[in-house]
Amino acid sequence: MYTEKLLEHFRNPRNYGRIEDADGVGKVGNPVCGDVMYLYIKVDDGRIADIKFETFGCAAAIATSSMVTEMVKGKTIEEALQITNKAVAEALGGLPPIKMHCSLLAEEGLKAAILDYYSRRGIEPPQELVERLKRLRGEDTHDAAE
């Protein structure tokens, strides 16, 4: 059911913990399965200098949290915004279809932390970030006036 890489990230998660003075925090959850994920980022000169997570959930939720931190550490904000749930799942060698929502949480948590970073700095976020977060959260992305 789970790949060896996924089990390795579950058993030995990378970057677990909290950044107390984080520049951005993303908190996401899935009410259906009960998974809750916090992603903390520290940004230095436009790069994610540090990233940590706290996840309360299944093996796949913990592994996807761990993997997304590995994928973005040291990348620019713009590079980090390109990370998708599919890339996270592929980096783990795949996920069972019933666990793909965990990779969606990892992507959503990362993007929520970046949005929080922009908000704390008074920076207008890229529109595609706002739209992607709405889609990940299942919110309607069309104005009623359109």
C-alpha positions as CSV (number, residue, x, y, z in Angstrom):
1,M,0.0,0.0,0.0
2,Y,2.7,2.5,0.9
3,T,6.1,2.9,-0.8
4,E,9.3,2.4,1.1
5,K,10.1,6.1,0.6
6,L,6.8,7.1,2.2
7,L,7.4,4.8,5.1
8,E,10.9,6.2,5.6
9,H,9.5,9.8,5.8
10,F,6.8,8.6,8.2
11,R,9.2,6.8,10.5
12,N,11.9,9.5,10.2
13,P,10.2,12.7,9.4
14,R,12.5,15.6,8.2
15,N,12.1,19.1,9.5
16,Y,9.6,18.2,12.2
17,G,8.9,21.0,14.7
18,R,7.8,24.6,15.1
19,I,9.5,27.8,14.1
20,E,8.5,30.2,16.9
21,D,9.4,33.4,15.0
22,A,8.1,32.1,11.6
23,D,7.7,34.6,8.8
24,G,4.6,32.6,7.6
25,V,2.4,29.9,9.0
26,G,0.0,27.7,7.1
27,K,-2.7,25.8,9.1
28,V,-4.8,23.3,7.1
29,G,-7.0,20.4,7.8
30,N,-9.3,17.8,6.4
31,P,-12.5,17.5,8.3
32,V,-13.3,14.1,6.7
33,C,-10.2,12.3,7.9
34,G,-9.2,14.6,10.8
35,D,-5.7,15.4,9.6
36,V,-4.3,18.7,10.7
37,M,-1.1,20.2,9.3
38,Y,0.9,23.3,10.3
39,L,3.7,24.5,8.1
40,Y,6.1,27.2,9.3
41,I,8.5,29.1,7.0
42,K,11.4,31.4,7.6
43,V,12.3,33.5,4.6
44,D,15.7,35.1,4.0
45,D,16.3,37.3,0.9
46,G,13.4,35.7,-0.9
47,R,14.4,32.1,-0.2
48,I,12.8,29.7,2.2
49,A,15.8,29.4,4.6
50,D,13.9,27.1,7.0
51,I,10.7,25.2,7.0
52,K,9.2,23.0,9.7
53,F,5.9,21.1,10.2
54,E,3.7,19.7,12.8
55,T,1.1,17.2,11.5
56,F,-1.5,15.3,13.4
57,G,-2.7,12.5,11.2
58,C,-2.0,9.3,9.3
59,A,1.3,8.0,7.9
60,A,0.6,9.6,4.5
61,A,-0.1,13.0,6.1
62,I,3.1,13.0,8.0
63,A,5.1,11.7,5.1
64,T,3.7,14.3,2.7
65,S,4.5,17.1,5.2
66,S,8.0,15.8,5.6
67,M,8.5,15.5,1.8
68,V,7.2,19.0,1.0
69,T,9.6,20.5,3.5
70,E,12.5,18.7,1.8
71,M,11.3,19.9,-1.6
72,V,11.2,23.6,-0.8
73,K,14.0,24.2,1.7
74,G,16.4,26.6,0.1
75,K,14.1,27.5,-2.9
76,T,12.8,30.9,-3.7
77,I,9.3,31.8,-2.9
78,E,8.5,31.6,-6.6
79,E,10.0,28.2,-7.0
80,A,8.1,26.9,-3.9
81,L,4.9,28.2,-5.4
82,Q,5.4,25.8,-8.3
83,I,5.2,22.7,-6.0
84,T,2.1,20.8,-6.6
85,N,0.4,17.9,-4.7
86,K,1.2,15.6,-7.7
87,A,4.9,16.5,-7.3
88,V,4.8,15.7,-3.6
89,A,3.1,12.3,-4.3
90,E,5.6,11.5,-7.0
91,A,8.5,12.3,-4.8
92,L,7.3,9.8,-2.3
93,G,7.0,7.1,-5.1
94,G,3.2,7.5,-5.3
95,L,0.3,7.5,-2.9
96,P,-2.8,5.2,-2.8
97,P,-5.7,7.0,-4.4
98,I,-7.5,7.2,-1.1
99,K,-4.5,9.1,0.4
100,M,-4.0,11.7,-2.4
101,H,-5.8,14.2,-0.2
102,C,-2.8,14.2,2.1
103,S,-0.6,15.5,-0.8
104,L,-3.3,18.2,-1.3
105,L,-3.0,19.2,2.3
106,A,0.8,19.5,2.0
107,E,0.5,21.8,-1.1
108,E,-2.3,23.8,0.6
109,G,-0.2,24.1,3.8
110,L,2.8,25.4,1.9
111,K,0.8,27.9,-0.1
112,A,-1.1,29.0,3.0
113,A,2.2,29.7,4.7
114,I,3.4,31.7,1.8
115,L,0.2,33.7,1.6
116,D,0.6,34.4,5.4
117,Y,4.2,35.5,4.7
118,Y,2.9,38.0,2.0
119,S,0.1,39.2,4.3
120,R,2.5,39.8,7.3
121,R,4.7,41.9,5.0
122,G,1.9,43.8,3.3
123,I,2.8,42.4,-0.1
124,E,0.0,41.7,-2.6
125,P,0.1,38.0,-3.3
126,P,0.1,36.7,-6.9
127,Q,-3.4,36.1,-8.1
128,E,-2.6,32.6,-9.1
129,L,-1.7,31.8,-5.5
130,V,-5.0,33.1,-4.2
131,E,-6.9,31.2,-7.0
132,R,-5.0,27.9,-6.3
133,L,-5.7,28.1,-2.6
134,K,-9.4,28.7,-3.3
135,R,-9.5,25.6,-5.5
136,L,-7.6,23.5,-2.9
137,R,-10.1,24.6,-0.3
138,G,-13.1,23.9,-2.6
139,E,-14.2,27.5,-2.7
140,D,-15.9,29.0,-5.7
141,T,-13.4,31.0,-7.7
142,H,-15.9,32.8,-9.9
143,D,-17.5,36.1,-9.0
144,A,-21.2,36.1,-8.9
145,A,-21.2,39.1,-11.2
146,E,-19.4,37.2,-14.0
